[in-house]
Amino acid sequence: MRPLEGLTVLEFAQYMAAPSAGLRLADLGARVIKIERPKTGEGGRQLAVKNLFVDGDSLVFHTINRNKESFAADLKNSQDLATVRRVVARADVLTHNFRPGVMEKIGLDWESVRRFNPRLVYGEVTGYGSEGPWKDKPGQDLLVQSLSGLTWLSGNTGQGPVPMGIAVVDILCGSHLVQGILAALIRRAKTQTGAHVEVSLLESILDFQFEVITTHLADGGRIPQRSKRFNAHAYLAAPYGIYPTKNGYLALAMGDLMRIARLIGCNALEPYRDPGTWFTRRDEIQQILADRLQTQTTAHWLGILQAGGVWCSDVFEYATLLAHDAWHALAMDQIVRRDGIEIHTTRCPIRIDNQILLSPKAAPRVGEDNQRILQELENA
């Protein structure tokens, strides 16, 4: 039995952040019902990565909406809205990521809903919070990355801003929403009262940067300085970075520079014995390391450095990773199915009682569960 079995989550959400929270709740056993527009469904069904679609819906939609149900309803239609309100009255959790004011217009905001379902945990995702000068701005991942300072941490000094190549803001925000919902459910078990859980894309990505923002505040407000080449962290000293080798790349984490110099036979690092120079003269040190590491293969250096207790690793592409025994040992992938169509994707990363949580049910078609849910209302 999964921990959240018996709980019903209504997902008035689209695209990535809130639906990714619903995905995790479903993985953990909750029944997650997407409330969608008739015919077209939520906007994420047509939001494609690399223009990949499966059975009419984007591949990315399938990846974050597996193991859910779909109830199609026109929230501008009074009869449909009345039906949805009956479903909400029986739910444990409701999530949405509409802009501020949308749920108020249809009477499904927190203050309205708590009157007829006081035990409901109400999860709300916004782009920039419900107040302030940005509250009505579009909450989109790249835009929030760009406003948050994050894009000045990756890449090298002369590159300008470099965004992360995944929807990191959406996924982090979805994780924070799950955390808030689970905490509220624990409180509800004690008090029998619901809660209003609020998260925003901006707050999530600012929290993600707590380490570097705190450093910036303590460092007299100085702007983060990325290294000239091989940058991996704007605030960490050499050797931290990724370096080219004779046939690939080598990642070096925090470590004693002098020990590394001895292990790789790099006498040119002798003038940098003072650890204080490992940051102030980081660019020089990293270039010396790069020149030396390019003389041999990655495997050569890994054999020496790992034996010497240095934290280091190869740098894999997906093809290499997915062929490695480490990937197979984790059993991180799964197949989901919809009417004979198979989609190869990843599984929930959480294990419960040493059990992997697999969910082979693919994302639903728009409204495919209407009849069953309506029947449940009639029998209630």
N, C-alpha and C positions, 0 to 999 in steps of 0.2 A: 504494500500500500504506500503510495507516494504521499508526502507530507501535506499537500494541499488538496487531496481528494475530498470531494463533498462541497468545495467552495465554487461559487459561480462568479466569473469576472465578465463584465460587459465592456467591450472595447469600442468606444466612439473615437477611433483614432486612425490616422493614416500616415503613410510614408515610413519612417524608421524609428524614431525615439520611443514613442509610446507603444507601437506594435512590438518592438524588441522586448519591452517589459512584459507584454502579454505572452510572448514566446517563452520567456523564462518561467512565468507563472504556470503556463500549460505544461512545460517540461516537469515541473514540480508537482503536477497532479491536478491543478485547477481546471475547471471547465471554462474555457474562454470563448465567448460569443462575440464576433464582430458585428456591430450594427452598421450596415452599409446602405448607400444609395441603391435603389433598384436599378437593375440592368448594368450600370457601369461600375458599381462598387466604389471602394475607396480609391483615392488618387494613386496610391502606391502600386496598384495593379498595372499601371502603364508607365511606371518609372523604371526604366531598364538600365542595366549596366552592360555596356558593350552591345546593346541592342539585342539581348538574349531574352527570348520569350519561350514559355512552355505552356501549351494548351491554352493560349490566349492571354495568359498573365505573365508578367515579367518574372524572370528567374529570381531576382532579388525579393520580389513579393513572396514567392514560394519559400525562400530561405528564412523569412522572419514571421511567417504566418502558418507554418505547419502545425498540425494538431489542434486547430481551432475550428469553430463552427461559424456560419454566416447567417445572419438574419437581415433581410432586406426590408427597409422601411423608409418612406418619404417623411422626414421630420417636419416638413412644411404642410403635410396633410394631417388634419385634426384626428382622423380615425387612426391612422398609423401611429401618430404621436401618443394617442391614448393607449394603444396596445403596448408601445415601448415603455410607457410609464408603468404598466402592469408588470413588465419584465424587470424593470429597475426596482420595483417594490420587493421583488423576491431575490435580488442579487446580494452578494457579499461585497463585491468590489466594482467600481466603475472607473474607467480611465478615459481621458480625452486629451487631445492636443489642439483644440480649436483656438483661434485667437481670442483674446479677452473680449467678452460681451456676447459671443455667439451662443453659448449655452444659456445665458440669461434670457435671451430673446425667445427661446423655446421652452423656458421654464424647467430646464434640467441642470441648472447651476447648483452649487453645493447648498446654499441657503434654502432653495426650493425643495431639493430632493430630500434633505435631512428631515423635513416635516413628515414625509410619508414613509421614510426608511431610515430611522435614526441609528441603525446599526451599520449602515453602509460606510465602507472606506472609499473615499472619493479621491482619486488620483488625477492631478492636473499638470500637464506639461505646457509651458510657454517658452517663447524664444528668449525673452529678456526680463521675465518677471511681469507681474500684473500692474506695476506702477513705474513711474520714471519716464524719461524722454524717449526711450527705445521700445516701450511696451507694445507699440503697433507695428514695429518693423518685422519683416519676414524672418522667421526663425529657421534659417537654412545653415547646414553644417559649415560650408566654406565661409559664409559671411560671418558666422560666429567665431570661427577660428581666426579670421582676419581681424576682428575687433578685440579679441581677447589677449593679444600679444604672443600667442602660441607660434605664429609663423616666423618669429624672429629667433627661434631656438634651434631649428633644424637647418641643414645646409651649412655652407661656409661663409666667411666674412663678406666676400664680394658678391654673393648671389642675390641679395635682396631677400624679401620674405619667401619662405618655403612652407607650403601647407603640408600636413600629413596626408598621405595618399589613401586614407580610408575615412569612413564617416565616424571619426573618433568621438565627436561631440554627441552625436545621436546615441551611440552605443553606451557611452558613459552616463548620459542622462537617463536612458532606459534602465541602467543598472541602479542608479540612485532612486528612481521611482520604485523599483522592486524593493529596495531596502526600506524605503519609507512605508510602503504598503505592508510589508511583513511586520514591521515594528508596530504599525497601527492595528494589525490583526491580533498581535499578542496583547496589546492594551485592551482591545475589545473583548478578548476572552476573560479579562479581569473585571471590566467595568460595564460590559454590554452596550457600550456606546461607540459610534463610528468616529471617523476623523477625516479631516481635509488635508491631504498630502499634496504639497506643491513643490515642483522642481522646475528649473529652467535650463535651457541649453547653456546660457552664459554662465550661470552659477556652477554648473557641472564642470565646464572646462576651466573655470578659474580655480575650483577645488583641485582639479587634476594638476594644476601648476603650483600647488601650495608650497612646494619645496623651493622653486625658483622665485616665486613672488615674495616669499619671506626673505630669501637671500637679497633680492633687489631692495626691499625695504630696509634691511639691516646694513646694506652696502652704500648708504648715502644716496639712494635713488639712481645709481649708475645703470646705464643700459647694458643688458647682457652682451658680452663680447664673444662671438663665435670664433673658433680658431680659423686660421687662413686656409688650411686644408685638413682633411681627416676628422672634421668636427663630429662629435657624438654627444656632447653636453657642454653648453656654454659656460658653466660654472665649475667644471671639473678640470683638474690639472692633467698634464701628460703623465702616463702614456695613454690615457683613456681615448679610444678612437678606433676607427676601422682603417686598415692599411693594406695597400696592394702587395701581393707577393709575386713570385715568378710565374704562378699559374692561377692566381685567384686573389682572395682577400683573407685577412686575419683580423679578428676583433680582439682588442686588448681592453680589459676592464681596469679597475683601480689596482695598483700594484707598486711595489718598490722598484723604482726606475733603475737603481744600481744593480739589483739582482737580475733584472731583465737584461741589462747591458752585459753583465758577466756571462749569462746563459747564451746570449746570441753572439758573443764576441765582438761587441761594439765599443771599441776604445774611444770613439769620438764623443761618447756621452760622459767621459770622465770629468769635464769641467762643470757638470751640473750636479755635483754631489749634494749641494744644499737643496733640500726639498722645497724651500721657498721659491726657487727658480722654476720648479716644475709647472707652475702656473704663469708666472710673470714672463717666462721665456718659452712658453708652450709651443709656439709656432716653430721655433728653431729645433726644439727637441723632437717634435713630431716629424719634421722633415728628415732629421738624422735617422730616426727609427725607420721611416719609409725607405730611405736609400738602402739601409742594411737588409730589411726584410724582403726587398725585391730581388735579392741575390739567390734565394732558395724558395722551394715550394711551400705551400701552406702546410702540407703534411710533415715536412721536415721540421718546421718551426713548432708545430703543435707537439710533436714528439719530444722536443727539447723543453719547451716551456711548461707543458703539463706535467712532465716528470719533475720539474723544478718547483711545482706548486704555484705557478702563475695562472691567474684566471684569464682564460683566453678561449677562443672558439673559431671554427670555420664560419664562413658566411654563406648560407645556402639560399638558392632560389627555390621556388615551390616544387619544381620537378625533382630536385635533389632531396628535399625534405620528405616528400611523399613516397619516395622509394626507400627511405631509410628505415632500419629496424626500430628506431625510436618512435617513429610515427605509427608503425604497425603495432607496437607494444601498447600504445595508448588506446588503440581502437577508437580514434577520434572521429571517424566518418561513419555515415549511415546512409541507407537508401530510403527515400520516402516515395510513396506511390499514390497516384490518382488515376483511377480507371485504366489501369494497365500501363500508364506512363511512369517511368522511374526517374527520380532526380537524386543524384549523388551529392550529398551535402555533409555538413558537420553535425555533431550531436551536442547535447547539453554538456558543459564541462564539469558539472557537479556529480559526485557520486554519493549515494545515500546507503549506509550500511554495506559499503563495498560494492554496491550495485551501480552499473552504468545505466543512465536514464535515456533510453531510446524512444523515439516517437515516430513511427513509420507512416502516420497519416499525413498526407500532403495538405497544402492550403486548400480551403474550401472554394467552391464556385459561389458566385454571388447568390445569396438567398437559398442555398441548397438545404438549409435546416429550418426554413420557415414553417413547414407543415408540422414537423415534430414539436417545435417550440410552441406553436399555437395550440397543439393538442395538449401539451403539458399545462398551458394556462387554463384550458377548458376543464381539465381534470383536477386542477388545484383546489 
